[in-house]
Amino acid sequence: MAISFEKAFGMHPHALLIREKRSEVLAENIANADTPGYKAKDVDFQQALQLAKSRQGQSASRTHEQHFHIASTMAKDTLFRYPDQPDTGDGNSVDIHRERNAVMQNNLEYQASLTFMNSRISGLKKALTGSGQ
């Protein structure tokens, strides 16, 4: 009987990739907090997850060994964020407190998915080896 990793892990592998992308976007916001004219960006998690689920099972295959392997990116999921604070005069829309909170929340959610996946892997290892340890 074959093990379906897709069924075992559910949406969590997709969630980890999206959370990783969001970490990069939030870090970019923090790095540009003092850059005049910089507009804060974010990743719409629900939209990105739906897009990842719709792409599931679709893959580009190589027809020749010298062709490049194609990997999809999530550039469409990065959006500009509406600012919560009034313009300070330099056109920058980054709120450093909001960014720090978003980073913390994103890290917690990333860790939750990682913990879930680790427990599933542990369960699969037990099932394969037959050990109760």
trRosetta pair geometry for C-beta under 8 A, 3 or more apart (Angstrom, degrees):
i j d omega theta_ij theta_ji phi_ij phi_ji
3 8 6.6 15 173 -39 98 136
3 124 6.6 85 -158 -144 152 119
4 7 4.0 55 96 15 118 108
4 8 6.4 164 92 -15 61 86
5 8 5.3 -56 -140 41 37 113
5 9 5.7 8 169 2 73 113
6 9 6.9 -66 -134 48 18 89
6 10 7.8 82 168 -81 49 19
6 56 7.5 112 -135 -174 127 129
7 10 7.4 19 -168 -67 27 59
8 120 5.4 134 163 175 95 127
8 124 6.3 28 -153 -70 150 127
9 12 5.0 -110 174 53 88 106
9 13 5.3 50 133 -24 142 99
9 117 5.8 26 -132 -116 105 92
9 120 6.0 161 -91 97 65 162
11 14 5.2 -61 -170 48 67 113
11 15 5.6 73 132 -31 87 105
11 49 6.4 33 -170 -160 127 115
11 53 7.0 -32 -115 -78 101 109
12 15 5.2 -51 -138 36 36 116
12 16 6.3 42 161 -25 67 98
12 113 4.5 165 -149 -161 93 97
12 116 5.5 -143 -103 88 151 124
12 117 5.2 -174 130 -62 142 101
13 16 5.8 -49 -151 29 32 112
13 17 6.8 30 153 -15 62 103
13 117 7.3 103 -67 -102 68 137
14 17 5.9 -57 -155 36 34 110
14 18 6.4 29 151 -16 68 108
14 49 5.9 106 128 -134 123 72
14 52 4.0 139 -152 130 123 146
14 53 6.7 0 -105 -59 175 68
14 56 7.7 -62 -71 -72 132 113
15 18 5.7 -58 -146 40 32 109
15 19 6.1 31 156 -18 68 108
15 45 8.0 35 -135 -166 79 108
15 49 6.6 14 -85 -105 71 113
15 109 7.5 -112 171 152 116 101
15 113 4.7 -160 99 -106 125 153
16 19 5.8 -55 -143 39 29 110
16 20 6.3 34 154 -23 63 105
16 110 6.5 88 -127 -145 65 79
16 113 5.3 -159 -66 115 82 137
16 114 6.6 98 -105 -70 117 78
16 117 7.5 -14 -48 -22 136 150
17 20 5.6 -52 -150 32 30 114
17 21 6.5 31 152 -17 63 104
17 52 7.1 146 71 -116 126 145
17 74 7.6 142 139 -28 105 142
18 21 5.6 -52 -150 36 34 112
18 22 6.3 34 151 -19 66 105
18 43 6.4 177 -176 142 86 141
18 45 5.9 109 145 -135 136 73
18 48 4.6 134 -126 118 124 134
18 49 6.1 -54 -36 -67 163 74
18 52 6.8 -103 -53 -30 113 146
18 74 7.0 174 -108 -141 71 170
18 77 7.3 -98 -133 155 97 162
19 22 5.5 -51 -144 37 34 113
19 23 6.5 44 152 -26 64 99
19 45 7.9 29 -75 -118 68 113
19 106 5.7 158 -154 -174 89 89
19 109 6.0 -161 -108 99 133 100
19 110 4.1 172 144 -86 148 94
19 113 6.9 178 -1 26 148 142
20 23 5.6 -48 -153 27 32 115
20 24 6.9 32 149 -17 61 101
20 110 7.3 108 -59 -122 60 128
21 24 5.8 -54 -158 33 35 112
21 25 6.6 32 148 -17 67 105
21 43 5.7 107 109 -87 104 159
21 48 7.4 -161 68 -156 141 156
21 74 5.3 -30 -118 67 167 137
21 77 7.0 58 123 83 149 131
21 78 7.6 -121 159 -66 113 99
22 25 5.5 -53 -147 37 37 111
22 26 6.1 34 156 -17 69 106
22 42 7.2 21 -140 -166 94 66
22 43 4.2 -113 -91 35 87 130
22 45 7.0 -10 -64 -80 145 92
22 102 8.0 -120 164 159 111 106
22 106 5.2 -149 111 -135 123 139
23 26 5.9 -56 -144 40 28 108
23 27 6.2 30 156 -20 64 109
23 103 7.2 80 -129 -135 71 79
23 106 5.9 177 -75 130 74 137
23 107 7.5 84 -100 -74 113 74
23 110 7.3 16 -51 -57 124 152
24 27 5.8 -56 -146 37 28 112
24 28 6.4 32 153 -22 63 105
25 28 5.6 -53 -152 33 31 114
25 29 6.7 36 149 -21 63 101
25 41 5.2 -102 -169 101 111 105
25 42 6.2 133 128 -122 136 28
25 43 5.6 152 21 -31 155 97
25 78 5.8 -174 -103 -124 136 110
26 29 5.5 -47 -152 31 37 115
26 30 6.6 35 152 -16 66 102
26 42 7.4 41 -75 -113 80 73
26 99 5.7 153 -165 -161 89 86
26 102 5.4 -159 -119 106 133 114
26 103 5.0 171 139 -79 143 83
26 106 6.5 -170 -7 13 155 156
27 30 5.7 -53 -148 37 34 110
27 31 6.2 35 152 -20 66 107
27 103 7.5 92 -66 -107 66 121
28 31 5.7 -54 -145 38 30 113
28 32 6.3 8 161 0 64 113
28 41 7.1 -5 86 47 121 115
29 32 6.2 -76 -148 50 25 95
29 33 7.0 60 150 -68 62 75
29 38 7.9 156 -135 144 55 122
29 40 4.9 48 -133 -134 121 83
29 41 6.4 -152 -70 41 105 68
29 42 7.9 11 -50 -69 146 69
29 94 5.2 162 -179 -120 89 115
29 99 5.0 -159 107 -116 123 131
30 33 5.7 -10 -159 -38 37 112
30 94 7.4 163 -89 -171 30 136
30 96 6.7 85 -125 -132 76 80
30 99 5.0 167 -72 142 86 145
30 100 7.5 92 -100 -66 123 68
30 103 7.4 9 -43 -51 138 138
32 35 4.1 -45 -163 18 84 129
32 38 4.2 -164 152 -161 123 167
32 92 7.6 -162 141 -139 86 113
32 94 6.4 158 95 -40 78 151
33 38 7.9 -98 -83 76 12 140
33 92 7.1 90 -177 169 37 138
33 94 4.5 -127 -117 107 63 142
33 96 5.1 40 -135 -80 144 102
33 99 7.3 -120 -85 19 113 157
34 92 7.3 -38 -142 -107 15 171
35 38 4.0 65 85 -26 108 130
35 92 6.3 137 76 -103 56 122
36 90 4.1 -102 -123 180 87 107
36 91 6.0 65 179 50 71 98
36 92 6.0 -96 -124 -43 31 103
37 90 6.8 -94 -33 153 54 74
37 91 4.2 15 -97 95 52 130
37 92 6.5 -12 16 -67 17 66
38 91 7.7 121 25 110 38 86
38 92 5.0 22 51 -123 80 87
38 93 7.4 -130 103 30 61 70
38 94 6.3 0 101 -22 111 115
39 80 5.0 -8 139 -141 126 116
39 81 7.7 172 162 43 83 67
39 91 7.9 -55 -65 155 78 86
39 92 7.8 -151 -74 -143 36 41
39 93 5.0 25 -136 28 58 122
40 80 7.1 105 82 -160 51 66
40 81 4.6 -44 104 48 101 115
40 83 6.9 118 28 -89 119 77
40 93 4.7 -112 6 100 94 93
40 94 4.6 138 -72 -90 106 62
40 95 7.2 -34 -53 13 160 68
40 99 7.3 -131 -135 -75 126 108
41 78 5.3 18 173 180 128 98
41 79 6.5 158 -155 83 78 32
41 80 5.7 -57 -100 -101 70 45
41 81 6.3 163 -127 -11 14 91
42 78 7.5 167 86 -149 22 61
42 79 6.2 -28 65 65 70 81
42 81 4.7 66 -2 -66 112 116
42 102 7.3 -97 -118 -159 115 155
43 48 5.7 6 172 -34 105 147
43 74 7.5 33 -136 135 123 127
43 77 5.1 31 -148 137 90 104
43 78 5.8 -40 -89 -94 75 59
43 79 7.4 129 -110 18 26 80
44 47 3.9 32 106 25 119 118
44 48 6.1 152 83 -18 64 88
44 77 6.2 -135 46 -166 77 78
44 79 5.9 35 -25 7 103 130
45 48 5.8 -61 -144 40 27 109
45 49 6.1 27 159 -21 66 109
46 49 5.8 -55 -145 36 27 111
46 50 6.4 28 156 -17 63 105
47 50 5.9 -55 -150 36 30 111
47 51 6.4 30 152 -18 64 107
47 77 6.1 168 100 -129 102 85
48 51 5.6 -54 -148 38 32 113
48 52 6.3 34 152 -20 65 105
48 74 5.8 40 -140 -161 111 131
48 77 3.9 53 -90 -136 103 144
49 52 5.6 -51 -145 36 32 112
49 53 6.3 32 154 -18 64 105
50 53 5.7 -54 -147 37 31 111
50 54 6.3 29 154 -19 65 107
51 54 5.8 -56 -147 36 30 109
51 55 6.4 24 155 -14 64 109
51 74 7.3 129 96 -129 138 91
51 76 7.1 173 -127 82 164 119
51 77 6.6 -138 35 -73 150 110
52 55 5.9 -60 -148 40 30 108
52 56 6.8 54 147 -49 61 91
52 74 7.8 -16 -68 -97 97 119
53 56 5.4 -29 -157 -6 37 121
55 58 5.2 -95 -166 50 57 113
55 72 6.4 -105 -163 50 155 167
60 70 4.2 -4 68 60 145 129
62 65 7.0 84 137 -99 132 27
62 67 4.4 175 -146 72 97 119
62 68 7.8 -166 -104 76 113 23
62 69 6.5 -57 -54 -92 123 63
63 67 6.4 66 45 -13 64 153
64 67 4.8 107 63 -22 82 102
74 77 4.4 -21 168 19 98 125
74 78 7.3 107 122 -27 83 86
75 78 6.2 -51 -163 21 44 110
80 93 7.9 63 -176 67 99 150
81 93 7.0 -178 79 126 86 126
83 86 7.9 126 124 -93 126 9
83 87 7.3 93 88 -71 164 66
83 93 3.9 -116 -77 -153 116 104
83 95 7.1 132 -153 -32 80 106
84 95 5.7 -31 51 -25 105 157
84 98 6.3 134 27 -64 137 151
85 88 7.6 13 125 -45 117 91
85 93 7.8 162 55 -154 87 60
85 95 5.3 135 -6 -87 124 115
87 90 7.9 -167 178 43 86 44
87 91 6.6 3 -153 -94 116 34
87 93 7.6 -43 -102 -87 75 75
88 92 6.6 -23 43 55 113 92
94 99 6.3 4 -169 -41 94 135
95 98 4.0 53 90 14 112 116
95 99 6.6 166 85 -16 57 85
96 99 5.5 -53 -145 36 34 115
96 100 6.4 36 156 -20 66 103
97 100 5.9 -51 -148 34 31 110
97 101 6.5 29 153 -16 63 106
98 101 5.8 -57 -149 39 32 111
98 102 6.2 33 153 -20 66 108
99 102 5.6 -55 -146 37 31 112
99 103 6.3 35 154 -23 65 103
100 103 5.6 -50 -148 32 32 113
100 104 6.6 31 153 -17 64 104
101 104 5.8 -54 -151 36 33 111
101 105 6.3 29 154 -16 66 108
102 105 5.8 -54 -143 40 31 110
102 106 6.0 32 157 -20 65 110
103 106 5.8 -56 -144 39 27 111
103 107 6.3 29 156 -21 63 108
104 107 5.8 -56 -148 35 28 111
104 108 6.5 28 154 -19 63 105
105 108 5.8 -55 -151 34 31 111
105 109 6.4 25 154 -14 65 108
106 109 5.8 -58 -147 40 31 108
106 110 6.2 36 153 -22 66 107
107 110 5.5 -51 -144 35 31 115
107 111 6.2 31 156 -18 64 107
108 111 5.8 -56 -148 38 29 111
108 112 6.4 34 152 -24 64 104
109 112 5.5 -47 -146 31 34 115
109 113 6.7 32 155 -15 63 102
110 113 6.1 -59 -156 37 30 107
110 114 6.3 28 150 -18 65 111
111 114 5.4 -55 -144 40 33 114
111 115 6.1 38 155 -22 67 105
112 115 5.8 -52 -146 35 29 112
112 116 6.5 31 153 -19 62 105
113 116 5.6 -52 -149 35 33 113
113 117 6.3 30 154 -17 66 106
114 117 5.8 -55 -147 38 31 109
114 118 6.3 33 154 -21 65 106
115 118 5.7 -53 -146 35 30 112
115 119 6.5 28 156 -17 63 104
116 119 6.0 -59 -153 36 29 107
116 120 6.5 27 151 -18 65 107
117 120 5.6 -54 -148 37 34 112
117 121 6.3 36 153 -20 67 104
118 121 5.7 -51 -146 36 32 112
118 122 6.3 35 153 -20 63 105
119 122 5.5 -51 -148 36 33 115
119 123 6.4 36 152 -19 64 104
120 123 5.6 -53 -149 37 33 112
120 124 6.3 33 152 -19 66 105
121 124 5.6 -53 -146 37 32 111
121 125 6.3 35 153 -21 65 104
122 125 5.7 -52 -149 33 30 113
122 126 6.6 32 152 -19 62 104
123 126 5.7 -53 -150 35 33 112
123 127 6.4 32 152 -19 65 105
124 127 5.6 -53 -147 36 34 112
124 128 6.2 30 155 -18 67 107
125 128 5.8 -57 -145 39 30 108
125 129 6.0 6 164 1 67 113
126 129 6.4 -67 -136 50 24 94
126 130 7.6 118 171 -62 54 4
126 131 6.0 -105 -136 71 68 67
126 132 6.9 63 -156 -109 115 29
126 133 7.6 -171 -111 57 99 48
127 130 7.6 22 -176 -71 23 45
